[in-house]
Amino acid sequence: MTEFIERMSLDDLDFGDERYSGDSDPFTPAKLLGVAALGAAVALSGYYIYSSLDSEKKASLRDNAIHFFQEMISDGKKE
């Protein structure tokens, strides 16, 4: 068989892919608002937990984050 005929026969097959049944738009207003609300809730809870820490733990967490990002930046410059 030629390549064209093989492609034509594969186009006629039904693989039963039902992942996209119904609404195929991933950016509907309801989905966007849901993701925004979830992100806001996670950010607010993270800020609440961070603000309830004592100053020593805050400083340690801040230093660890700064060290982590400095390593990530320096590793990116080596490549």
C-alpha positions as CSV (number, residue, x, y, z in Angstrom):
1,M,0.0,0.0,0.0
2,T,1.1,3.5,-0.6
3,E,1.5,6.0,2.2
4,F,-1.5,8.0,1.0
5,I,-3.8,4.9,1.1
6,E,-2.6,4.0,4.6
7,R,-3.3,7.6,5.8
8,M,-6.8,7.5,4.2
9,S,-7.6,4.2,5.9
10,L,-6.5,5.5,9.3
11,D,-8.6,8.7,8.9
12,D,-11.7,6.5,8.7
13,L,-11.1,4.7,12.0
14,D,-13.0,5.7,15.1
15,F,-10.9,5.4,18.2
16,G,-13.7,6.3,20.6
17,D,-11.9,9.2,22.2
18,E,-14.5,10.8,24.4
19,R,-12.2,13.1,26.4
20,Y,-13.7,16.1,24.6
21,S,-17.3,15.3,24.7
22,G,-19.5,18.3,25.3
23,D,-17.8,21.6,25.9
24,S,-14.4,21.6,24.2
25,D,-13.4,25.2,25.2
26,P,-11.0,25.1,28.1
27,F,-11.3,28.8,28.7
28,T,-15.0,29.2,29.6
29,P,-15.8,32.0,32.1
30,A,-16.9,29.4,34.7
31,K,-13.6,27.5,34.5
32,L,-11.5,30.7,34.6
33,L,-13.4,32.0,37.6
34,G,-13.0,28.7,39.3
35,V,-9.3,28.5,38.8
36,A,-8.9,32.2,39.9
37,A,-10.9,31.5,43.1
38,L,-8.9,28.4,43.9
39,G,-5.6,30.3,43.3
40,A,-6.8,33.1,45.6
41,A,-7.8,30.7,48.3
42,V,-4.4,29.0,48.2
43,A,-2.5,32.3,48.2
44,L,-4.6,33.6,51.1
45,S,-4.1,30.4,53.2
46,G,-0.4,30.5,52.4
47,Y,-0.2,34.1,53.6
48,Y,-2.2,33.3,56.7
49,I,0.2,30.5,57.6
50,Y,3.3,32.6,56.9
51,S,2.0,35.5,59.0
52,S,1.3,33.2,61.9
53,L,4.9,32.0,62.0
54,D,7.3,33.5,64.5
55,S,10.1,35.8,63.2
56,E,12.8,33.1,63.4
57,K,10.9,30.7,61.2
58,K,10.0,33.5,58.8
59,A,13.7,34.5,58.5
60,S,14.7,30.8,58.0
61,L,12.0,30.3,55.3
62,R,13.0,33.5,53.6
63,D,16.7,32.6,53.6
64,N,15.9,29.1,52.2
65,A,13.8,30.6,49.4
66,I,16.4,33.1,48.5
67,H,19.1,30.4,48.5
68,F,17.0,28.1,46.4
69,F,16.3,30.8,43.7
70,Q,20.0,31.9,43.7
71,E,20.9,28.3,42.9
72,M,18.3,28.1,40.2
73,I,19.6,31.3,38.6
74,S,23.2,30.3,38.8
75,D,22.5,26.8,37.3
76,G,20.6,28.5,34.5
77,K,23.6,30.7,33.7
78,K,26.0,27.7,33.5
79,E,24.0,26.0,30.6
